[in-house]
Amino acid sequence: MNDLIDKLTEAEAKTLLKTLETKRPTIILDAYNSIKRTDPEPDRPSAEVQGWCKCTHCPEMDRELDRVCCNMRPEHCISLRTEMSLVTDTLVLNIQGPMNKGIYVHDAALEQTQDELNQKLRQGAYRQCNLWIHGHLGPRIRKNVPACCVQVIRDKFPDSAGKYTGFIPLE
């Protein structure tokens, strides 16, 4: 693979990166963030930044299992990307609902409390977020949504009592 990469012209490398960016943008951001840069890291906010969080946008999570960061530099945190607005868009979630094991909220909205509706929207948004970040994972494969994205989703579709389940791994 290294030989193939070494043989690429600059134009071919740019074309390859642009193709990858359209299919898996987080791969490009992850690779970009792994490059040792000479510019200084921006100051991390001192308050509320956890030792396990690199992006500085993750909230404190009660369970160790939920302490997953996107591992991006603060200015590239995936929770700040414009794609997050699609992950939490109710129209997108309603369209995707039938494909996500019946998490369809449009018709049932009149029969549900706001908390029940928000719970379904959160579940759909978590699925959308994983699809965006990791692509299709396949049956019985689960991955945590980064805590920074979980916070955006919870802010958009809150539980009035502040009770959230967190990640549930398969047994």
Z-matrix of the N, CA and C atoms (Angstrom, degrees):
N
C 1 1.446
C 2 1.528 1 110.39
N 3 1.346 2 116.25 1 -40.92
C 4 1.471 3 119.38 2 179.55
C 5 1.519 4 111.58 3 -61.12
N 6 1.353 5 117.30 4 -39.26
C 7 1.469 6 120.38 5 178.08
C 8 1.518 7 110.90 6 -61.77
N 9 1.328 8 116.24 7 -42.13
C 10 1.465 9 120.88 8 179.01
C 11 1.530 10 110.49 9 -61.75
N 12 1.316 11 116.22 10 -44.95
C 13 1.462 12 121.06 11 179.33
C 14 1.526 13 110.95 12 -63.72
N 15 1.331 14 116.31 13 -43.27
C 16 1.466 15 120.44 14 -179.42
C 17 1.527 16 112.33 15 -62.58
N 18 1.321 17 117.86 16 -28.17
C 19 1.466 18 121.84 17 -177.93
C 20 1.527 19 113.47 18 -83.30
N 21 1.333 20 117.60 19 -9.43
C 22 1.462 21 120.13 20 -180.00
C 23 1.521 22 111.73 21 -68.60
N 24 1.314 23 115.69 22 138.34
C 25 1.462 24 119.35 23 171.39
C 26 1.520 25 107.69 24 -76.28
N 27 1.327 26 116.80 25 168.39
C 28 1.463 27 119.80 26 178.54
C 29 1.526 28 110.92 27 -61.05
N 30 1.318 29 116.68 28 -40.74
C 31 1.476 30 120.72 29 179.68
C 32 1.526 31 110.76 30 -65.25
N 33 1.332 32 117.03 31 -41.34
C 34 1.463 33 120.51 32 178.90
C 35 1.534 34 110.76 33 -65.84
N 36 1.325 35 116.51 34 -39.68
C 37 1.465 36 120.65 35 178.52
C 38 1.528 37 110.67 36 -63.25
N 39 1.338 38 117.17 37 -42.30
C 40 1.469 39 120.38 38 178.38
C 41 1.528 40 110.87 39 -64.73
N 42 1.326 41 116.85 40 -41.74
C 43 1.465 42 120.68 41 178.23
C 44 1.524 43 110.26 42 -62.38
N 45 1.325 44 116.24 43 -43.23
C 46 1.467 45 120.87 44 178.51
C 47 1.528 46 110.94 45 -61.45
N 48 1.326 47 116.93 46 -45.33
C 49 1.465 48 120.79 47 179.26
C 50 1.522 49 111.76 48 -63.67
N 51 1.320 50 117.62 49 -40.55
C 52 1.460 51 120.71 50 178.78
C 53 1.523 52 111.17 51 -66.37
N 54 1.321 53 117.54 52 -37.08
C 55 1.464 54 121.39 53 176.44
C 56 1.530 55 110.19 54 -65.22
N 57 1.336 56 116.04 55 -45.72
C 58 1.470 57 119.81 56 177.26
C 59 1.517 58 111.35 57 -61.93
N 60 1.330 59 117.60 58 -38.31
C 61 1.460 60 121.43 59 -178.75
C 62 1.523 61 111.36 60 -61.39
N 63 1.312 62 117.94 61 -36.42
C 64 1.462 63 119.77 62 -179.89
C 65 1.524 64 111.57 63 -74.87
N 66 1.333 65 117.22 64 -28.07
C 67 1.468 66 120.28 65 -177.83
C 68 1.524 67 112.78 66 -92.31
N 69 1.318 68 118.21 67 -40.50
C 70 1.461 69 123.03 68 -177.67
C 71 1.522 70 110.57 69 -145.05
N 72 1.330 71 117.94 70 77.99
C 73 1.474 72 120.17 71 -175.32
C 74 1.517 73 113.84 72 -60.50
N 75 1.322 74 118.14 73 -29.97
C 76 1.464 75 118.31 74 -177.57
C 77 1.524 76 111.84 75 -69.53
N 78 1.333 77 118.01 76 -25.26
C 79 1.464 78 120.24 77 176.35
C 80 1.526 79 109.09 78 -63.64
N 81 1.322 80 116.49 79 -43.35
C 82 1.460 81 120.85 80 -179.81
C 83 1.531 82 110.17 81 -64.65
N 84 1.338 83 116.91 82 -45.42
C 85 1.470 84 119.52 83 179.76
C 86 1.522 85 111.18 84 -63.64
N 87 1.329 86 116.83 85 -40.59
C 88 1.457 87 120.65 86 179.99
C 89 1.529 88 110.13 87 -63.51
N 90 1.329 89 116.77 88 -45.31
C 91 1.465 90 120.34 89 178.58
C 92 1.528 91 110.43 90 -63.97
N 93 1.307 92 116.76 91 -42.94
C 94 1.466 93 121.40 92 179.34
C 95 1.526 94 110.50 93 -59.80
N 96 1.332 95 116.07 94 -43.29
C 97 1.464 96 119.81 95 -178.59
C 98 1.520 97 112.89 96 -71.51
N 99 1.338 98 117.28 97 -20.88
C 100 1.461 99 119.63 98 -179.39
C 101 1.530 100 112.30 99 -82.41
N 102 1.331 101 116.89 100 -14.80
C 103 1.460 102 120.58 101 178.97
C 104 1.527 103 108.67 102 -70.61
N 105 1.314 104 115.80 103 130.58
C 106 1.469 105 118.93 104 177.94
C 107 1.515 106 107.75 105 -71.13
N 108 1.304 107 115.30 106 119.35
C 109 1.452 108 121.38 107 -176.43
C 110 1.521 109 109.06 108 -108.11
N 111 1.297 110 115.49 109 152.92
C 112 1.462 111 119.73 110 179.51
C 113 1.518 112 112.12 111 -88.70
N 114 1.343 113 117.08 112 -17.50
C 115 1.459 114 118.01 113 179.38
C 116 1.521 115 109.17 114 -72.75
N 117 1.311 116 117.97 115 143.72
C 118 1.457 117 120.50 116 -176.58
C 119 1.524 118 111.76 117 -68.45
N 120 1.324 119 114.28 118 148.42
C 121 1.460 120 119.74 119 174.31
C 122 1.522 121 108.21 120 -64.25
N 123 1.328 122 118.18 121 139.53
C 124 1.457 123 118.48 122 175.67
C 125 1.528 124 109.77 123 -65.47
N 126 1.312 125 114.89 124 152.56
C 127 1.455 126 119.09 125 178.29
C 128 1.514 127 110.17 126 -59.84
N 129 1.322 128 115.67 127 131.10
C 130 1.456 129 120.87 128 176.34
C 131 1.518 130 108.10 129 -84.18
N 132 1.303 131 117.15 130 138.40
C 133 1.459 132 118.24 131 175.59
C 134 1.524 133 109.28 132 -60.90
N 135 1.326 134 116.90 133 133.62
C 136 1.460 135 119.52 134 -175.99
C 137 1.522 136 112.11 135 -75.46
N 138 1.319 137 118.17 136 -33.54
C 139 1.460 138 120.48 137 -177.06
C 140 1.526 139 110.26 138 -82.79
N 141 1.299 140 115.55 139 137.75
C 142 1.456 141 124.40 140 171.84
C 143 1.527 142 115.31 141 66.71
N 144 1.321 143 119.84 142 9.35
C 145 1.460 144 120.30 143 176.52
C 146 1.520 145 107.74 144 -91.03
N 147 1.319 146 114.84 145 125.30
C 148 1.451 147 120.87 146 -175.75
C 149 1.528 148 109.99 147 -90.58
N 150 1.328 149 116.32 148 153.96
C 151 1.458 150 121.02 149 179.67
C 152 1.516 151 113.45 150 -61.91
N 153 1.314 152 118.09 151 -27.78
C 154 1.467 153 121.65 152 -178.81
C 155 1.519 154 112.30 153 -84.74
N 156 1.318 155 118.33 154 -7.81
C 157 1.468 156 122.62 155 -175.75
C 158 1.523 157 110.85 156 -101.19
N 159 1.328 158 116.34 157 122.73
C 160 1.456 159 121.65 158 178.13
C 161 1.537 160 111.93 159 -92.82
N 162 1.345 161 116.69 160 -32.16
C 163 1.469 162 120.38 161 -174.43
C 164 1.532 163 112.99 162 -79.22
N 165 1.300 164 117.76 163 -14.65
C 166 1.472 165 126.90 164 -179.63
C 167 1.531 166 113.49 165 71.91
N 168 1.319 167 118.44 166 9.22
C 169 1.458 168 121.32 167 -178.68
C 170 1.525 169 112.90 168 -110.71
N 171 1.319 170 117.80 169 0.92
C 172 1.460 171 121.03 170 -178.79
C 173 1.526 172 110.89 171 -82.51
N 174 1.329 173 116.32 172 135.40
C 175 1.467 174 118.83 173 174.38
C 176 1.530 175 109.42 174 -80.69
N 177 1.303 176 116.17 175 166.01
C 178 1.460 177 119.86 176 173.57
C 179 1.523 178 107.67 177 -65.30
N 180 1.316 179 116.62 178 133.53
C 181 1.458 180 121.80 179 177.65
C 182 1.524 181 107.59 180 -114.35
N 183 1.321 182 116.51 181 137.60
C 184 1.460 183 121.32 182 -175.83
C 185 1.525 184 113.06 183 -64.74
N 186 1.323 185 116.13 184 -40.05
C 187 1.463 186 120.08 185 -175.18
C 188 1.528 187 111.15 186 -102.00
N 189 1.316 188 115.68 187 140.30
C 190 1.466 189 122.06 188 176.91
C 191 1.532 190 110.53 189 -54.95
N 192 1.308 191 116.42 190 -39.31
C 193 1.460 192 123.16 191 -178.90
C 194 1.528 193 112.32 192 -58.22
N 195 1.329 194 117.46 193 -31.61
C 196 1.462 195 122.15 194 -177.60
C 197 1.527 196 113.47 195 -89.83
N 198 1.322 197 117.18 196 -2.73
C 199 1.471 198 121.23 197 -177.96
C 200 1.530 199 110.22 198 -86.34
N 201 1.309 200 113.64 199 76.10
C 202 1.466 201 121.68 200 179.85
C 203 1.521 202 107.53 201 -122.52
N 204 1.309 203 115.93 202 127.48
C 205 1.464 204 121.71 203 179.91
C 206 1.528 205 109.03 204 -107.52
N 207 1.319 206 116.95 205 157.01
C 208 1.467 207 120.76 206 175.60
C 209 1.530 208 110.81 207 -72.68
N 210 1.337 209 116.69 208 -15.14
C 211 1.464 210 124.30 209 178.29
C 212 1.525 211 114.12 210 63.23
N 213 1.305 212 115.92 211 25.61
C 214 1.457 213 120.57 212 176.33
C 215 1.525 214 109.45 213 -94.11
N 216 1.317 215 115.44 214 161.62
C 217 1.457 216 119.02 215 172.20
C 218 1.524 217 107.40 216 -66.12
N 219 1.323 218 118.30 217 152.99
C 220 1.471 219 120.61 218 -174.55
C 221 1.526 220 114.82 219 -50.95
N 222 1.317 221 117.34 220 -41.13
C 223 1.462 222 119.19 221 -177.99
C 224 1.530 223 112.85 222 -75.26
N 225 1.338 224 117.52 223 -10.18
C 226 1.467 225 121.23 224 179.29
C 227 1.523 226 112.54 225 -114.42
N 228 1.304 227 117.96 226 12.42
C 229 1.467 228 121.67 227 -179.78
C 230 1.531 229 109.21 228 -51.45
N 231 1.334 230 115.98 229 132.77
C 232 1.467 231 118.05 230 -176.12
C 233 1.521 232 112.40 231 -67.34
N 234 1.321 233 117.06 232 -20.97
C 235 1.467 234 118.56 233 177.75
C 236 1.528 235 111.88 234 -70.05
N 237 1.323 236 117.74 235 -14.68
C 238 1.463 237 122.04 236 179.38
C 239 1.528 238 112.57 237 -94.77
N 240 1.305 239 116.89 238 -9.60
C 241 1.467 240 120.38 239 -177.55
C 242 1.524 241 110.66 240 -70.70
N 243 1.306 242 116.10 241 151.35
C 244 1.465 243 120.77 242 -178.72
C 245 1.525 244 112.14 243 -63.57
N 246 1.326 245 117.61 244 -24.96
C 247 1.460 246 120.97 245 179.15
C 248 1.537 247 112.15 246 -61.93
N 249 1.340 248 116.68 247 -24.91
C 250 1.470 249 119.26 248 178.97
C 251 1.521 250 111.25 249 -61.83
N 252 1.330 251 117.30 250 -29.26
C 253 1.465 252 119.00 251 178.17
C 254 1.527 253 110.62 252 -66.98
N 255 1.331 254 118.24 253 -28.55
C 256 1.469 255 120.78 254 175.17
C 257 1.523 256 111.23 255 -75.94
N 258 1.331 257 115.93 256 -35.80
C 259 1.469 258 120.46 257 178.60
C 260 1.533 259 110.35 258 -59.99
N 261 1.335 260 116.57 259 -34.84
C 262 1.469 261 120.67 260 -177.13
C 263 1.526 262 113.43 261 -104.69
N 264 1.309 263 117.66 262 9.86
C 265 1.458 264 121.01 263 -179.53
C 266 1.535 265 109.89 264 -75.89
N 267 1.324 266 117.41 265 123.55
C 268 1.476 267 120.26 266 -176.01
C 269 1.522 268 112.23 267 -64.42
N 270 1.321 269 118.77 268 -32.85
C 271 1.466 270 120.74 269 177.12
C 272 1.529 271 110.09 270 -64.48
N 273 1.329 272 116.64 271 -46.53
C 274 1.466 273 120.69 272 177.97
C 275 1.526 274 109.91 273 -60.31
N 276 1.330 275 116.78 274 -43.95
C 277 1.463 276 120.17 275 -179.36
C 278 1.526 277 111.26 276 -64.64
N 279 1.322 278 117.95 277 -36.75
C 280 1.462 279 120.54 278 177.08
C 281 1.520 280 111.84 279 -67.83
N 282 1.319 281 117.03 280 -37.21
C 283 1.470 282 120.56 281 178.41
C 284 1.525 283 109.94 282 -70.05
N 285 1.325 284 117.51 283 -41.78
C 286 1.457 285 121.70 284 -179.14
C 287 1.526 286 112.98 285 -75.97
N 288 1.320 287 117.01 286 -21.12
C 289 1.463 288 121.08 287 -175.35
C 290 1.513 289 115.78 288 -47.83
N 291 1.342 290 119.09 289 -51.63
C 292 1.466 291 119.03 290 -178.80
C 293 1.524 292 113.25 291 -60.78
N 294 1.321 293 117.94 292 -25.30
C 295 1.463 294 121.02 293 179.16
C 296 1.519 295 111.81 294 -83.80
N 297 1.311 296 117.36 295 -11.70
C 298 1.463 297 122.05 296 -176.68
C 299 1.522 298 111.96 297 -110.36
N 300 1.321 299 115.93 298 56.39
C 301 1.467 300 122.19 299 174.56
C 302 1.518 301 113.04 300 54.70
N 303 1.316 302 116.67 301 45.19
C 304 1.454 303 119.97 302 171.42
C 305 1.510 304 116.12 303 78.76
N 306 1.301 305 119.05 304 17.16
C 307 1.459 306 119.79 305 176.84
C 308 1.526 307 106.66 306 -83.36
N 309 1.282 308 115.38 307 62.87
C 310 1.455 309 121.31 308 -178.03
C 311 1.513 310 106.97 309 -105.19
N 312 1.308 311 117.86 310 122.18
C 313 1.453 312 120.17 311 -170.44
C 314 1.520 313 113.91 312 -107.52
N 315 1.318 314 118.42 313 -13.32
C 316 1.460 315 121.11 314 -172.06
C 317 1.530 316 113.34 315 -61.66
N 318 1.317 317 118.61 316 -58.91
C 319 1.462 318 121.10 317 -175.76
C 320 1.525 319 113.06 318 -71.73
N 321 1.308 320 116.36 319 -32.25
C 322 1.460 321 119.87 320 -175.95
C 323 1.527 322 112.45 321 -83.37
N 324 1.321 323 117.77 322 -5.50
C 325 1.468 324 121.15 323 -173.36
C 326 1.524 325 112.56 324 -58.74
N 327 1.313 326 118.12 325 -33.54
C 328 1.463 327 120.08 326 -177.94
C 329 1.522 328 112.43 327 -71.48
N 330 1.313 329 117.94 328 -22.04
C 331 1.466 330 122.11 329 -176.89
C 332 1.524 331 112.94 330 -98.54
N 333 1.317 332 119.01 331 2.91
C 334 1.456 333 122.00 332 -174.74
C 335 1.521 334 111.42 333 -115.88
N 336 1.339 335 114.52 334 152.70
C 337 1.457 336 118.74 335 170.79
C 338 1.527 337 108.01 336 -74.24
N 339 1.316 338 116.82 337 165.69
C 340 1.471 339 119.85 338 178.57
C 341 1.520 340 110.77 339 -62.35
N 342 1.341 341 117.57 340 -37.55
C 343 1.466 342 120.01 341 178.39
C 344 1.527 343 111.50 342 -64.60
N 345 1.328 344 117.49 343 -40.34
C 346 1.470 345 120.62 344 178.58
C 347 1.525 346 110.54 345 -65.56
N 348 1.310 347 115.99 346 -42.75
C 349 1.456 348 120.50 347 177.95
C 350 1.532 349 110.53 348 -63.59
N 351 1.327 350 117.11 349 -45.78
C 352 1.465 351 120.48 350 179.47
C 353 1.526 352 111.57 351 -62.43
N 354 1.339 353 117.14 352 -36.68
C 355 1.463 354 120.16 353 178.65
C 356 1.529 355 110.22 354 -62.18
N 357 1.312 356 117.89 355 -42.80
C 358 1.467 357 120.87 356 178.47
C 359 1.525 358 111.26 357 -67.51
N 360 1.316 359 116.19 358 -39.11
C 361 1.462 360 119.58 359 177.64
C 362 1.532 361 111.22 360 -66.17
N 363 1.340 362 117.49 361 -39.55
C 364 1.467 363 120.42 362 176.07
C 365 1.527 364 110.10 363 -60.81
N 366 1.330 365 116.19 364 -47.29
C 367 1.463 366 120.15 365 -179.08
C 368 1.531 367 110.43 366 -59.32
N 369 1.316 368 116.79 367 -44.30
C 370 1.459 369 120.13 368 177.43
C 371 1.520 370 112.20 369 -64.05
N 372 1.334 371 116.67 370 -39.63
C 373 1.466 372 120.79 371 179.60
C 374 1.532 373 110.97 372 -66.65
N 375 1.345 374 117.84 373 -37.74
C 376 1.464 375 120.05 374 176.14
C 377 1.527 376 110.11 375 -61.73
N 378 1.326 377 116.80 376 -42.22
C 379 1.469 378 120.49 377 178.08
C 380 1.529 379 110.67 378 -63.78
N 381 1.331 380 116.20 379 -43.93
C 382 1.463 381 120.17 380 179.28
C 383 1.523 382 110.55 381 -62.35
N 384 1.329 383 116.39 382 -40.91
C 385 1.462 384 120.72 383 -179.36
C 386 1.527 385 110.30 384 -62.69
N 387 1.326 386 117.18 385 -45.68
C 388 1.463 387 120.10 386 178.37
C 389 1.523 388 111.54 387 -64.42
N 390 1.325 389 117.10 388 -38.42
C 391 1.459 390 120.32 389 177.53
C 392 1.525 391 110.06 390 -62.49
N 393 1.313 392 116.77 391 -42.69
C 394 1.467 393 121.97 392 179.24
C 395 1.527 394 111.21 393 -65.12
N 396 1.324 395 117.58 394 -44.97
C 397 1.463 396 121.54 395 -175.35
C 398 1.523 397 112.20 396 -76.65
N 399 1.349 398 116.66 397 -46.59
C 400 1.465 399 120.80 398 -170.35
C 401 1.521 400 114.20 399 -108.65
N 402 1.323 401 117.70 400 -12.07
C 403 1.458 402 119.43 401 -171.44
C 404 1.519 403 109.38 402 78.91
N 405 1.318 404 116.86 403 -174.17
C 406 1.463 405 120.69 404 -179.25
C 407 1.524 406 109.19 405 -66.88
N 408 1.326 407 117.21 406 126.42
C 409 1.464 408 121.51 407 -176.42
C 410 1.519 409 112.82 408 -92.27
N 411 1.305 410 117.48 409 -23.61
C 412 1.456 411 120.03 410 -177.82
C 413 1.514 412 111.25 411 93.88
N 414 1.339 413 115.92 412 170.39
C 415 1.466 414 119.91 413 -177.26
C 416 1.531 415 111.84 414 -67.10
N 417 1.313 416 114.43 415 142.02
C 418 1.467 417 123.37 416 175.33
C 419 1.532 418 114.14 417 61.42
N 420 1.334 419 116.73 418 22.94
C 421 1.468 420 121.22 419 175.16
C 422 1.517 421 106.65 420 -116.89
N 423 1.319 422 115.63 421 121.83
C 424 1.459 423 120.32 422 -179.38
C 425 1.515 424 110.06 423 -126.35
N 426 1.322 425 114.40 424 147.13
C 427 1.462 426 121.03 425 174.15
C 428 1.519 427 107.92 426 -135.96
N 429 1.320 428 114.68 427 147.32
C 430 1.467 429 119.87 428 176.79
C 431 1.524 430 110.52 429 -66.64
N 432 1.302 431 115.15 430 145.17
C 433 1.457 432 121.41 431 169.30
C 434 1.525 433 105.75 432 -83.96
N 435 1.332 434 118.31 433 133.70
C 436 1.467 435 118.95 434 178.74
C 437 1.535 436 111.52 435 -54.83
N 438 1.321 437 115.61 436 142.67
C 439 1.471 438 121.09 437 -175.82
C 440 1.527 439 112.59 438 -58.56
N 441 1.330 440 117.18 439 -31.98
C 442 1.462 441 119.56 440 178.91
C 443 1.532 442 110.24 441 -64.62
N 444 1.326 443 117.03 442 -37.47
C 445 1.473 444 121.44 443 177.57
C 446 1.528 445 110.70 444 -74.85
N 447 1.335 446 116.43 445 -37.55
C 448 1.466 447 120.48 446 176.51
C 449 1.524 448 109.38 447 -56.84
N 450 1.333 449 116.61 448 -41.82
C 451 1.466 450 120.44 449 -179.32
C 452 1.526 451 111.32 450 -62.73
N 453 1.336 452 117.02 451 -43.06
C 454 1.469 453 120.88 452 178.43
C 455 1.526 454 109.74 453 -61.30
N 456 1.322 455 116.77 454 -43.86
C 457 1.467 456 121.58 455 -179.38
C 458 1.525 457 110.66 456 -65.71
N 459 1.319 458 117.10 457 -44.14
C 460 1.473 459 120.53 458 179.51
C 461 1.531 460 111.29 459 -66.42
N 462 1.308 461 117.08 460 -35.13
C 463 1.472 462 119.65 461 177.09
C 464 1.528 463 110.83 462 -65.91
N 465 1.321 464 116.71 463 -36.89
C 466 1.474 465 120.81 464 -178.35
C 467 1.533 466 111.18 465 -76.40
N 468 1.349 467 117.25 466 -37.61
C 469 1.465 468 121.96 467 -177.17
C 470 1.535 469 109.25 468 -127.34
N 471 1.333 470 117.16 469 72.31
C 472 1.470 471 120.20 470 -173.33
C 473 1.528 472 113.78 471 -75.70
N 474 1.317 473 113.75 472 157.93
C 475 1.459 474 121.80 473 169.81
C 476 1.528 475 105.82 474 -97.96
N 477 1.330 476 117.16 475 128.94
C 478 1.470 477 119.58 476 -174.63
C 479 1.524 478 112.86 477 -61.15
N 480 1.334 479 117.04 478 -27.15
C 481 1.464 480 120.73 479 179.17
C 482 1.526 481 112.00 480 -93.14
N 483 1.318 482 117.35 481 -3.61
C 484 1.462 483 120.59 482 -179.49
C 485 1.514 484 113.26 483 71.44
N 486 1.334 485 117.20 484 22.66
C 487 1.470 486 121.03 485 -179.50
C 488 1.527 487 109.57 486 -100.59
N 489 1.340 488 114.72 487 121.17
C 490 1.454 489 120.81 488 -179.13
C 491 1.522 490 109.06 489 -128.77
N 492 1.311 491 116.30 490 146.00
C 493 1.459 492 121.41 491 -175.94
C 494 1.513 493 112.47 492 -75.71
N 495 1.319 494 118.21 493 -42.09
C 496 1.458 495 121.42 494 -173.05
C 497 1.516 496 110.04 495 84.18
N 498 1.323 497 115.77 496 -179.16
C 499 1.450 498 122.11 497 -176.73
C 500 1.523 499 110.67 498 -68.13
N 501 1.319 500 116.41 499 135.02
C 502 1.467 501 122.26 500 177.80
C 503 1.541 502 107.25 501 -116.64
N 504 1.337 503 117.06 502 105.37
C 505 1.470 504 118.88 503 179.68
C 506 1.531 505 110.60 504 -73.76
N 507 1.323 506 115.30 505 156.24
C 508 1.463 507 119.45 506 174.85
C 509 1.513 508 108.32 507 -73.74
N 510 1.290 509 116.57 508 146.44
C 511 1.476 510 119.73 509 -179.43
C 512 1.489 511 111.35 510 -89.88
